[in-house]
Every structure is written in C-alpha cells, then in structure tokens.
Amino acid sequence: MTTVAPIVALLVVAIVVAILARRLRLPYTVGLVVTGAILALSHIDFGLALTHDFIFDVALPPLLFEASLFIHAHELRRDALPVLTLATIGTVVSAAAVTLGMICLLHWPLPAALIFGVLIAATDPVAVIAMFKDTGVHGRLRLLVESESLLNDGVAAVLFALALSWVAGTESTAGAIVLTLIATAGGGILIGVVAGWLGILVAGRSPDRMVETAVTVAAAYGSFLAAEHLHLSGVLATVAAGLVMGNLGVLAEDRPGALSAEGRAFVVVFWEFAAFIANSLVFILIGATAARTPFARLGWWHLPIVVAIVLAARALTVYPLCLPFSRTRWAMPAPMQHVLWWGGLRGALALALALTVPESIPLHDDIVIATFAAVGFSVVVQGLTMGPLLKRLGVV
C-alpha cells in the first residue's frame, strides 16, 4: 500500500466523524481520538504510525503556521507580558512541579521524572487550537491561550533537549544552559522572521494566488526544517514566519506589498483546509496509538496520580502567575484563569518528545505510557468538558 492510500482512507474516516460530531454537538477532536481507538482495537492497520518525524515534519508546521497567521500583532503586543510570563516562567514552574510530584508520589528517579516533567510541561497548540475552534472561543481569551501554547512549545522543546543532555551526563553550567536556551529560541525566531519577510517580498511581486499560496507553504515548512537542521527551535521559527506573513501580507489589506485580494482569500481557505487535514490525521493516530498502549504496565492506580500531578502543575502555573497582573491593565478575571487552567491541553508535541526519549533513560516505557495517559485524559475528558465549562463561566 502506498503512503497516499492510508492518508485518503483516514481522511474519509475524518469526514464521517466531522459530520457525526457536528450533528451530535460533540468536539470533533474527541470524536477522532475515540474513532482511532475503536479502529485500532478492531485490528485495522492504518498504514501510518504516530512517530516523532510524522508529528514534526508533517503535522506541526501547518497547524502552527495556520494559527499564527491570523494573530494580529497589535493584539499580541497588548498582552505580550502575561503571554511571555506564562510561556517562559510558567513552563519552567510546570516542569519543576511535575518532576517533584513524580518523585514524591510515584518515587520515580530524578532523571525519569525530569524528562517527563519537561516534555509534559507545555500546553499543545494542536490540541488547544482545535478545541477552541470546536467551542467557538474568540477575543482576548483565545489570544492568550493560543499565544501561550504556541510559544511555550518552543521553550519546552529546548528544555527537553537540555534535560536529555544533563541525563546523558553532558557537563553544563547554569550560564551555559541559559545561553543555549536563548540561542535556540532566538535563533528559531530569527529564521522565522527572515523566512516570513522573504516570503512577503516574493509573494508581493506576484498577483497569482497560486504563487502567493505556494510561497506561504515554503515559508511554513522551510522555516521549520531549516531551524531544526541547525538545532534551533522549529516551532518558534514557524510561529514567527506565520506572524510576519500574516501581519504583513494577509491581515494588512492596504499595505504596499501585501498579498492580492484573491491571494489573501485563497491563503485563508488553503491553510484552514491544511489544518483540518493535519488535525484529522494526528488525532486519529493519537487514538489508535493510545488504544495499543499497555497502561496496565505502569499500574492502573498510577494513571490518575499522573493526571492529577499534571493538572496540579498547570494550576501552579496559571493562578500564581496571573496574580501579579490583577491590578494592572493585563488583569485576567477568574473565569479566564479557570479556562487557562482547564484549557491547557496536552497533545501531539508531548507525544512527539516522548517518542524520542532514548531507551537508555530510566523508566523509558513508563515515561511513554504516562505521557499517553496525560494526553488521553487531556484530549478526551478536558476536551469534552470544555464546552460546558465555558458556558457555565459565561465565556461563550
């Protein structure tokens, strides 16, 4: 079977799930995960596997680019301080809290607890953005949650690489770690800005909507692959490219050098479609892989403890870090904080990082199983309850 055939088959399944989810008023992503699990338990071979390369090279670039393409720079600047606080300090706090919880409650050794704490620390843009599309959330709340998830992924990926180096015995001082973090994140952002700016220069010279759209594809994937090749943050590179091309080419209608009117309309539709395909494949494969995961090996009573630790760590990230902004223009009301906490879903990125953990790491299999448990609970339980929570809080 060729690679195209299983993709087409999964897309057919995704179409059916989308129709049923709309009629039943259920989150589309939850339906995909459940469907993937059912198909896997039915011993149906997808011909595709959820791997690190599939998530990073195929799924993440379109999802990250599509999300960042429609974020207005002036809105991001307005809330830059709380977003950066949650994405940087919050990621570190969450990683530390999960690490401590795994050591104290499940008696994991420090290397395994640290690896798991770092890879599960960041909220995942794939899951968060899909959830907000299902629930129809807009405005400042959506900007805060999506922007944080887009940025903290880059921070978590860098921390994950540093944690692996430390566990492997690589000598690093605190200063060297900070410099590596800044260089990796800053280098990724720089590549993305350059790719986005060059993309606007090229696309702005052509009135052909096909050429303009092709340039955005090259910028999305090119920035990601170039940054990863240079061991920089591909996530932040693609996010930066999307922000630049969005604000200079797609959202700026009257700006000289912006995309043509036909090009802007076509780019919007194209990237929504690309995100739909990527989401469909990722969440079906998440469900299928989770169905084959031997959760009993970790211990059934360990699973709720893992989930509780992850949720508690997220709470320690949100509520204390929102408190300093309570009397400022960046104040976030209690309902917004509750959504930031419960809406901090884990998803494809955590799985991608877990699948790259070397087998030499202590409790390797337990790390992978714990990650699937946290992601499964996040996507299904939090995804299903997010809509009712938003209505109860008066957010939608």
C-alpha positions as CSV (number, residue, x, y, z in Angstrom):
1,M,0.0,0.0,0.0
2,T,1.4,3.4,-0.9
3,T,1.6,6.3,1.5
4,V,-1.3,8.1,-0.2
5,A,-3.8,5.3,0.2
6,P,-3.9,5.2,4.0
7,I,-4.0,9.0,4.2
8,V,-7.0,9.1,1.9
9,A,-8.7,6.3,3.9
10,L,-8.1,8.2,7.2
11,L,-9.5,11.4,5.6
12,V,-12.7,9.5,4.6
13,V,-13.0,8.4,8.3
14,A,-12.4,12.0,9.4
15,I,-15.1,13.3,7.1
16,V,-17.6,10.9,8.6
17,V,-16.5,11.8,12.1
18,A,-16.8,15.5,11.4
19,I,-20.4,15.1,10.1
20,L,-21.4,13.0,13.1
21,A,-19.7,15.3,15.6
22,R,-21.5,18.3,14.2
23,R,-24.9,16.6,14.4
24,L,-24.2,15.2,17.9
25,R,-22.7,18.6,19.0
26,L,-19.5,16.9,20.3
27,P,-15.9,18.1,19.9
28,Y,-14.5,17.0,16.6
29,T,-11.1,16.1,18.1
30,V,-12.6,13.9,20.7
31,G,-14.6,12.0,18.0
32,L,-11.4,11.5,16.1
33,V,-9.5,10.1,19.1
34,V,-12.3,7.7,20.0
35,T,-12.7,6.6,16.4
36,G,-9.0,6.0,16.1
37,A,-9.1,3.9,19.3
38,I,-12.0,1.8,18.0
39,L,-10.4,1.1,14.7
40,A,-7.1,0.1,16.4
41,L,-9.0,-2.3,18.8
42,S,-10.6,-3.7,15.7
43,H,-7.1,-4.6,14.4
44,I,-7.4,-2.3,11.4
45,D,-3.9,-1.5,10.0
46,F,-3.7,2.2,9.2
47,G,-0.5,2.0,7.2
48,L,0.6,5.1,9.2
49,A,2.2,5.4,12.6
50,L,2.3,8.2,15.1
51,T,6.1,9.0,15.1
52,H,8.2,11.9,16.1
53,D,9.0,12.6,12.4
54,F,5.4,12.4,11.3
55,I,4.4,15.0,14.0
56,F,7.3,17.3,13.5
57,D,7.8,17.1,9.7
58,V,4.1,16.7,8.6
59,A,1.6,17.9,11.2
60,L,3.1,20.6,13.2
61,P,4.2,23.2,10.5
62,P,0.7,23.6,9.0
63,L,-1.0,23.7,12.4
64,L,1.5,26.2,13.9
65,F,1.5,28.4,10.7
66,E,-2.2,28.5,10.4
67,A,-2.7,29.5,14.0
68,S,-0.1,32.3,14.0
69,L,-1.1,33.5,10.5
70,F,-4.3,35.1,11.9
71,I,-2.9,36.6,15.2
72,H,-2.9,40.4,14.9
73,A,0.5,41.9,16.1
74,H,-1.1,44.8,18.0
75,E,-3.2,42.4,20.0
76,L,-0.2,40.2,20.8
77,R,1.8,43.3,21.8
78,R,-1.0,44.4,24.1
79,D,-0.8,41.1,26.1
80,A,2.8,40.3,25.4
81,L,3.8,40.5,29.1
82,P,1.3,37.9,30.5
83,V,1.8,35.7,27.5
84,L,5.6,35.6,27.8
85,T,5.3,35.2,31.6
86,L,3.1,32.1,31.2
87,A,5.1,30.7,28.3
88,T,8.5,31.0,29.9
89,I,8.3,31.1,33.7
90,G,5.1,29.1,33.6
91,T,6.7,26.3,31.6
92,V,9.6,26.1,34.0
93,V,7.3,26.1,37.0
94,S,5.1,23.4,35.5
95,A,8.1,21.2,34.6
96,A,9.5,21.6,38.1
97,A,6.2,20.8,39.8
98,V,5.6,17.7,37.7
99,T,9.2,16.5,38.4
100,L,8.7,17.0,42.1
101,G,5.3,15.3,42.1
102,M,6.6,12.2,40.2
103,I,9.5,11.9,42.6
104,C,7.4,12.3,45.8
105,L,4.2,10.5,44.9
106,L,5.4,7.8,42.5
107,H,9.0,7.5,43.6
108,W,10.5,7.9,40.1
109,P,14.2,8.6,39.9
110,L,15.2,12.2,39.1
111,P,16.3,11.6,35.5
112,A,13.0,9.9,34.5
113,A,10.9,12.5,36.5
114,L,12.7,15.4,34.9
115,I,12.3,14.1,31.4
116,F,8.6,13.6,31.9
117,G,8.2,16.9,33.7
118,V,9.8,18.8,30.8
119,L,8.0,17.1,27.9
120,I,4.5,17.4,29.5
121,A,5.0,21.0,30.8
122,A,3.9,22.8,27.7
123,T,0.3,23.1,26.5
124,D,0.0,21.9,23.0
125,P,-1.1,24.3,20.2
126,V,-2.5,21.4,18.1
127,A,-5.0,20.4,20.8
128,V,-5.7,23.9,22.2
129,I,-6.4,25.4,18.8
130,A,-8.6,22.5,17.7
131,M,-10.6,22.8,21.0
132,F,-11.2,26.5,20.6
133,K,-12.4,26.0,17.0
134,D,-14.8,23.4,18.3
135,T,-16.1,25.7,21.1
136,G,-16.1,28.9,19.1
137,V,-14.0,30.9,21.6
138,H,-12.7,34.3,20.2
139,G,-11.3,37.5,21.6
140,R,-8.7,38.1,24.2
141,L,-9.1,34.7,25.9
142,R,-8.4,32.8,22.7
143,L,-5.4,35.1,22.0
144,L,-3.9,34.4,25.5
145,V,-4.4,30.6,25.4
146,E,-3.3,30.1,21.8
147,S,-0.3,32.5,22.0
148,E,0.9,30.9,25.2
149,S,0.6,27.4,23.7
150,L,2.4,28.5,20.5
151,L,5.3,30.0,22.4
152,N,5.7,27.6,25.4
153,D,6.2,24.7,23.0
154,G,9.4,26.2,21.8
155,V,10.5,26.7,25.4
156,A,9.6,23.1,26.4
157,A,11.3,21.6,23.3
158,V,14.6,23.4,24.2
159,L,14.3,22.4,27.9
160,F,13.7,18.8,26.8
161,A,16.9,18.8,24.8
162,L,18.8,20.3,27.7
163,A,17.3,17.7,30.1
164,L,18.3,14.9,27.8
165,S,21.9,16.3,27.7
166,W,22.0,16.5,31.5
167,V,20.7,13.0,32.0
168,A,23.2,11.7,29.4
169,G,26.0,13.2,31.6
170,T,26.9,16.2,29.5
171,E,28.6,18.8,31.6
172,S,26.7,22.1,31.6
173,T,26.8,25.1,33.9
174,A,23.8,27.2,34.7
175,G,25.1,30.0,32.5
176,A,25.7,27.7,29.5
177,I,22.1,26.3,29.9
178,V,20.7,29.8,29.8
179,L,22.8,30.8,26.8
180,T,21.7,27.7,25.0
181,L,18.1,28.4,25.7
182,I,18.3,32.0,24.5
183,A,20.3,31.0,21.4
184,T,18.0,28.1,20.4
185,A,14.8,30.2,20.9
186,G,16.2,33.4,19.5
187,G,17.8,31.6,16.5
188,G,14.5,29.9,15.7
189,I,12.6,33.2,15.9
190,L,15.2,34.9,13.7
191,I,15.0,32.2,11.0
192,G,11.2,32.5,11.0
193,V,11.2,36.3,10.7
194,V,13.7,36.2,7.8
195,A,11.6,33.4,6.1
196,G,8.4,35.4,6.6
197,W,9.9,38.6,5.3
198,L,11.4,37.0,2.3
199,G,8.1,35.3,1.6
200,I,6.3,38.6,1.6
201,L,8.9,40.1,-0.8
202,V,8.4,37.2,-3.2
203,A,4.6,36.9,-2.9
204,G,4.0,40.6,-3.0
205,R,5.5,40.7,-6.5
206,S,3.1,38.2,-8.0
207,P,-0.7,38.7,-8.4
208,D,-1.1,35.0,-8.9
209,R,-2.9,33.5,-5.9
210,M,-1.3,30.1,-6.6
211,V,2.2,31.5,-6.4
212,E,1.3,33.5,-3.3
213,T,-0.1,30.5,-1.5
214,A,2.9,28.3,-2.6
215,V,5.2,30.9,-1.0
216,T,3.4,30.6,2.3
217,V,3.8,26.9,2.2
218,A,7.5,27.3,1.5
219,A,7.9,29.7,4.4
220,A,5.9,27.5,6.8
221,Y,7.8,24.3,6.1
222,G,11.1,25.9,5.1
223,S,11.5,27.9,8.4
224,F,10.7,24.8,10.4
225,L,13.0,22.4,8.6
226,A,15.9,25.0,8.5
227,A,15.7,25.7,12.2
228,E,15.5,22.0,13.1
229,H,18.5,21.3,10.8
230,L,20.5,24.0,12.7
231,H,19.3,22.5,16.1
232,L,17.2,25.6,16.7
233,S,13.5,25.8,17.6
234,G,11.5,24.8,14.6
235,V,8.3,25.6,16.5
236,L,9.2,29.2,17.2
237,A,10.6,29.6,13.6
238,T,7.2,28.6,12.0
239,V,5.3,30.7,14.5
240,A,7.4,33.7,13.7
241,A,7.1,33.1,10.0
242,G,3.3,32.9,10.3
243,L,3.1,36.1,12.4
244,V,5.2,38.0,9.9
245,M,3.4,36.8,6.8
246,G,0.1,37.2,8.4
247,N,0.5,40.8,9.6
248,L,2.5,42.0,6.5
249,G,0.7,40.0,3.8
250,V,-2.7,38.5,4.8
251,L,-4.2,40.8,7.5
252,A,-2.7,44.1,6.2
253,E,-5.1,44.7,3.3
254,D,-4.0,48.2,2.3
255,R,-0.3,47.7,2.9
256,P,2.0,48.0,-0.1
257,G,3.5,44.6,-0.9
258,A,0.7,42.7,0.8
259,L,-0.9,39.8,-0.9
260,S,-3.6,40.4,-3.5
261,A,-7.2,40.3,-2.5
262,E,-7.7,36.9,-4.3
263,G,-4.4,35.7,-2.8
264,R,-5.5,36.6,0.8
265,A,-8.8,34.8,0.4
266,F,-7.2,31.8,-1.1
267,V,-4.5,31.6,1.5
268,V,-7.1,31.7,4.3
269,V,-9.1,28.9,2.8
270,F,-6.0,26.8,2.0
271,W,-4.5,27.0,5.5
272,E,-7.8,26.2,7.1
273,F,-8.0,23.1,4.9
274,A,-4.4,22.1,5.6
275,A,-5.0,22.4,9.3
276,F,-8.1,20.3,9.0
277,I,-6.1,17.5,7.3
278,A,-3.3,17.7,9.8
279,N,-5.7,17.7,12.8
280,S,-7.6,14.7,11.4
281,L,-4.5,12.6,10.9
282,V,-2.9,13.5,14.2
283,F,-5.9,12.9,16.4
284,I,-7.0,9.6,14.7
285,L,-3.4,8.3,15.2
286,I,-3.3,9.5,18.8
287,G,-6.4,7.4,19.5
288,A,-5.1,4.4,17.7
289,T,-1.7,4.6,19.4
290,A,-3.3,5.1,22.8
291,A,-5.5,2.0,22.3
292,R,-2.4,-0.1,21.8
293,T,-0.6,1.4,24.8
294,P,-0.1,-1.1,27.7
295,F,-1.4,1.2,30.5
296,A,-1.5,-1.7,32.9
297,R,2.3,-1.9,32.8
298,L,2.5,1.4,34.6
299,G,-0.2,0.4,37.1
300,W,-3.8,1.4,36.8
301,W,-3.7,3.2,40.1
302,H,-0.7,5.2,38.9
303,L,-2.6,6.7,36.0
304,P,-5.0,9.0,38.0
305,I,-2.0,10.2,40.0
306,V,-0.1,11.1,36.9
307,V,-3.1,13.1,35.6
308,A,-3.6,14.8,39.0
309,I,0.1,15.8,39.1
310,V,-0.1,17.3,35.6
311,L,-3.3,19.2,36.4
312,A,-1.9,20.5,39.7
313,A,1.3,21.7,38.0
314,R,-0.8,23.6,35.5
315,A,-2.8,25.2,38.3
316,L,0.5,26.3,39.9
317,T,1.5,27.8,36.5
318,V,-1.7,29.8,36.0
319,Y,-3.1,31.1,39.2
320,P,0.1,32.4,41.0
321,L,1.5,33.9,37.7
322,C,-1.8,35.7,37.0
323,L,-1.9,37.2,40.5
324,P,0.7,40.0,39.8
325,F,-1.4,41.3,36.9
326,S,-4.6,41.5,38.9
327,R,-4.3,45.3,39.5
328,T,-2.9,46.2,36.1
329,R,-4.3,46.6,32.6
330,W,-3.3,42.9,31.9
331,A,-5.7,41.7,34.7
332,M,-7.2,38.3,33.9
333,P,-10.6,37.7,35.6
334,A,-11.2,34.4,37.5
335,P,-13.2,32.8,34.7
336,M,-10.4,33.5,32.3
337,Q,-7.9,31.9,34.7
338,H,-10.1,28.8,35.0
339,V,-10.1,28.4,31.2
340,L,-6.4,28.9,31.1
341,W,-6.0,26.1,33.6
342,W,-8.5,23.5,32.3
343,G,-7.9,24.5,28.7
344,G,-4.2,23.9,28.9
345,L,-4.4,20.6,26.9
346,R,-1.5,18.3,26.2
347,G,-1.3,16.6,22.8
348,A,0.9,15.8,19.8
349,L,4.0,17.7,20.9
350,A,4.3,15.9,24.2
351,L,3.9,12.5,22.4
352,A,6.5,13.5,19.8
353,L,9.0,14.3,22.5
354,A,8.1,11.1,24.5
355,L,8.7,9.0,21.3
356,T,12.3,10.4,21.0
357,V,13.3,9.6,24.6
358,P,16.3,7.2,24.3
359,E,15.7,3.7,25.6
360,S,18.7,4.1,27.9
361,I,16.8,6.6,30.0
362,P,15.5,5.0,33.3
363,L,11.8,4.1,33.1
364,H,11.7,4.7,29.4
365,D,8.5,2.7,28.8
366,D,6.8,4.3,31.9
367,I,7.5,7.8,30.5
368,V,5.8,7.0,27.2
369,I,2.8,5.3,29.0
370,A,2.5,8.2,31.4
371,T,2.6,10.7,28.5
372,F,-0.2,8.9,26.6
373,A,-2.3,8.8,29.8
374,A,-1.9,12.5,30.4
375,V,-2.6,13.3,26.7
376,G,-5.6,10.9,26.5
377,F,-7.2,12.4,29.6
378,S,-6.5,15.9,28.3
379,V,-7.9,15.5,24.8
380,V,-11.0,13.4,25.8
381,V,-12.0,14.5,29.3
382,Q,-10.9,18.1,29.2
383,G,-12.0,18.4,25.6
384,L,-15.5,17.1,26.3
385,T,-16.0,19.2,29.4
386,M,-14.5,22.4,28.0
387,G,-17.7,23.5,26.2
388,P,-20.0,23.2,29.3
389,L,-17.3,24.9,31.4
390,L,-17.1,27.9,29.0
391,K,-20.9,28.2,29.1
392,R,-21.1,27.9,32.9
393,L,-18.4,30.6,33.2
394,G,-20.2,32.9,30.8
395,V,-17.3,32.9,28.4
396,V,-19.4,31.9,25.4
